[in-house]
Amino acid sequence: MAKAKRKTLPKDFEALLATGDQEALKAVFVGCDVDARGGVFKQTALAFVDCPDALSRWLVEQGADLAAGDAYGETPLHARAGHWKGDVALLIELGADVNHDAGGRGTPLHRAAAAGKLRAARMLLDHGARVDATNNQGQTPLGLALQRCSNATIERVAPMAELLLGAMAGPVETPKSWFGRLFGGRAAPTSPVTLEMQAQVRRIGTDFEFHRPNFNPDSVDAASEALATLYRLFDVAPVPRRVVHDGTSPIRATSARWEDRHQELWRLLVPSSGAAATVQGEVIRISGRVSDEIDRNGGVNWDGDYRKMVVAFLGHVGSGRPLPGAELDAARRVVSAIKGDGGDTALMCRLAVDWVALNPEPIVLAEPGYRR
């Protein structure tokens, strides 16, 4: 009886791939199944981006499964489509399914779009990839690309959006419709742009403008131009450039609701990274950071620095013109509760707004004793 082949690749398989030694690589599969898994994602050899073309062809000839899923159900084509140096051409030529949905995680086009792999996306589309395919979140490749877009990837997302919108924009046949007959048997092209897409573009613009003052000067112009392309493609009015406090004039927030005043002060006083220049800005920053960490992130990153921040917050709102007695007592209680992993973060934010209103003249912040 023949000995069963191993289902796992050798631990040094990636190092062996780097050598490019075809015979040594083929020898691995004397003892291993052609669909043996390895690496962080428990993927087959075909999914490794450094797998040589000759070895990929040989593996398929030996019966390797082009649809073999990794630990997340994604195929080798998914892996290569989403990797910065992955090449999808050979796997498509060998017959990989360009519309495999990985159990709802999305198609290879989703992976290419989210990673900004323009060449891979074009090739997938040219070979029948569905631009309207949705993942289990209801997102098309374009929707996912916009959701994943950050300041660092705007330059990649803009040309990807242009490509995918172009692929989505074809008119639909409606020969029985009077409206279709009006257009020669075809319906007028409908815009593939959705309200959710427009909201994502506004989110991208808002994030960029918040960080613009501290953006890498070598790439800020290119990112700004790419953002302008997104505004044009999705018919979104450009987000106004952020107005930052000058450091000397009185600090005022004019919105009616305290929640809106907190956001107004955040945009005015809080830098894109690090502590604020003024105590007023730091009070707003601390309350916002703590609220975000507890309410949105579930306190996953809560540590000693956060505890130091809430202690500093209490000191700040008791300085200058301090909060009135009842509010200062409330600040003490909420800080004590938050240090114990609880507490009303909304109250903390409201008290921050109240203290800034009492102290409109900028107070320079001393070097803080925390790093968050």
Buried (B, 14 or more C-beta within 10 A) or exposed (E): EEEEEBEEBBEEBBEBBEEEEEEEBBEBBEEBBBBBBBBEBBBBBBBBBBBBEEBBBBBBEEEBBBEBBBEEBBBBBBBBBBBEEBBBEBBBEBEBBBEBBBEEBBBBBBBBBBBBBBEBBBBBBEBEBBBEBBBEEEBBBBBBBBBBBEBEBBBBBBBBBBBBBEBBEEBEEBEEBEEBEEEEEBBEEEEBBBEEBBEBBBBBBBBBBBBBEEBEEEBBEEBBEBBEBBBEBBEBEBBEEBEBBEEEEEBEBEEEEBEEBBBBBBBBBBBEEEBBBBBBBBBBBBBBBBBEBBEEEEBEEBEEEBBBBBBBBBEBBEBBEBBEEEBBEBBEEBBEBBBEEEBBBBBBBBBBBBBBBEBEEBBEBEEBEBEB
